[in-house]
Amino acid sequence: MDLPNGYSPPAYANNLDDHGGWAVIASSVGLVFILMLAAIKSYTRNPFRSRMRWEDAAIIMATVS
Protein backbone atom coordinates (compact mmCIF):
# COMPACT_ATOMS: atom_id res chain seq x y z
CA MET A 1 0.00 0.00 0.00
CA ASP A 2 1.40 3.35 -1.04
CA LEU A 3 0.82 6.22 1.39
CA PRO A 4 0.92 9.90 0.38
CA ASN A 5 3.83 12.06 1.51
CA GLY A 6 3.58 13.08 5.17
CA TYR A 7 1.65 9.97 6.25
CA SER A 8 3.08 7.01 8.11
CA PRO A 9 1.62 3.52 8.47
CA PRO A 10 -0.50 2.90 11.58
CA ALA A 11 1.28 1.71 14.72
CA TYR A 12 -1.23 -1.11 15.21
CA ALA A 13 -3.11 -2.64 12.32
CA ASN A 14 -6.52 -4.26 12.77
CA ASN A 15 -6.79 -7.35 10.66
CA LEU A 16 -8.04 -10.91 11.08
CA ASP A 17 -4.91 -12.02 12.96
CA ASP A 18 -3.83 -8.99 15.01
CA HIS A 19 -6.11 -6.92 17.23
CA GLY A 20 -3.44 -4.83 18.98
CA GLY A 21 -5.16 -1.58 18.03
CA TRP A 22 -8.33 -2.58 19.88
CA ALA A 23 -6.30 -3.44 22.99
CA VAL A 24 -4.65 -0.01 22.96
CA ILE A 25 -8.00 1.75 22.57
CA ALA A 26 -9.70 -0.31 25.31
CA SER A 27 -6.88 0.22 27.82
CA SER A 28 -6.78 3.96 27.07
CA VAL A 29 -10.52 4.34 27.61
CA GLY A 30 -10.28 2.36 30.85
CA LEU A 31 -7.45 4.56 32.12
CA VAL A 32 -9.46 7.70 31.32
CA PHE A 33 -12.44 6.35 33.29
CA ILE A 34 -10.24 5.49 36.28
CA LEU A 35 -8.63 8.93 36.28
CA MET A 36 -12.04 10.63 35.99
CA LEU A 37 -13.36 8.57 38.90
CA ALA A 38 -10.37 9.50 41.05
CA ALA A 39 -10.71 13.18 40.14
CA ILE A 40 -14.44 13.26 40.93
CA LYS A 41 -13.89 11.42 44.21
CA SER A 42 -11.15 13.81 45.31
CA TYR A 43 -13.26 16.83 44.29
CA THR A 44 -16.33 15.72 46.22
CA ARG A 45 -14.42 14.68 49.35
CA ASN A 46 -15.26 16.45 52.55
CA PRO A 47 -12.36 18.88 53.22
CA PHE A 48 -12.39 18.03 56.94
CA ARG A 49 -11.58 14.38 56.22
CA SER A 50 -8.40 14.79 54.25
CA ARG A 51 -6.96 11.39 55.20
CA MET A 52 -6.65 8.79 52.47
CA ARG A 53 -9.09 5.95 53.03
CA TRP A 54 -8.89 2.33 51.87
CA GLU A 55 -10.89 2.91 48.67
CA ASP A 56 -8.53 5.73 47.67
CA ALA A 57 -5.57 3.40 48.08
CA ALA A 58 -7.42 0.74 46.06
CA ILE A 59 -8.01 3.18 43.19
CA ILE A 60 -4.36 4.23 43.18
CA MET A 61 -3.09 0.65 43.28
CA ALA A 62 -5.48 -0.45 40.51
CA THR A 63 -4.35 2.44 38.33
CA VAL A 64 -0.68 1.66 38.87
CA SER A 65 -1.12 -2.02 38.20
C-alpha positions in Angstrom: 0.0 0.0 0.0 1.4 3.4 -1.0 0.8 6.2 1.4 0.9 9.9 0.4 3.8 12.1 1.5 3.6 13.1 5.2 1.6 10.0 6.2 3.1 7.0 8.1 1.6 3.5 8.5 -0.5 2.9 11.6 1.3 1.7 14.7 -1.2 -1.1 15.2 -3.1 -2.6 12.3 -6.5 -4.3 12.8 -6.8 -7.4 10.7 -8.0 -10.9 11.1 -4.9 -12.0 13.0 -3.8 -9.0 15.0 -6.1 -6.9 17.2 -3.4 -4.8 19.0 -5.2 -1.6 18.0 -8.3 -2.6 19.9 -6.3 -3.4 23.0 -4.6 0.0 23.0 -8.0 1.8 22.6 -9.7 -0.3 25.3 -6.9 0.2 27.8 -6.8 4.0 27.1 -10.5 4.3 27.6 -10.3 2.4 30.9 -7.5 4.6 32.1 -9.5 7.7 31.3 -12.4 6.3 33.3 -10.2 5.5 36.3 -8.6 8.9 36.3 -12.0 10.6 36.0 -13.4 8.6 38.9 -10.4 9.5 41.0 -10.7 13.2 40.1 -14.4 13.3 40.9 -13.9 11.4 44.2 -11.2 13.8 45.3 -13.3 16.8 44.3 -16.3 15.7 46.2 -14.4 14.7 49.3 -15.3 16.5 52.6 -12.4 18.9 53.2 -12.4 18.0 56.9 -11.6 14.4 56.2 -8.4 14.8 54.2 -7.0 11.4 55.2 -6.6 8.8 52.5 -9.1 6.0 53.0 -8.9 2.3 51.9 -10.9 2.9 48.7 -8.5 5.7 47.7 -5.6 3.4 48.1 -7.4 0.7 46.1 -8.0 3.2 43.2 -4.4 4.2 43.2 -3.1 0.7 43.3 -5.5 -0.4 40.5 -4.4 2.4 38.3 -0.7 1.7 38.9 -1.1 -2.0 38.2 
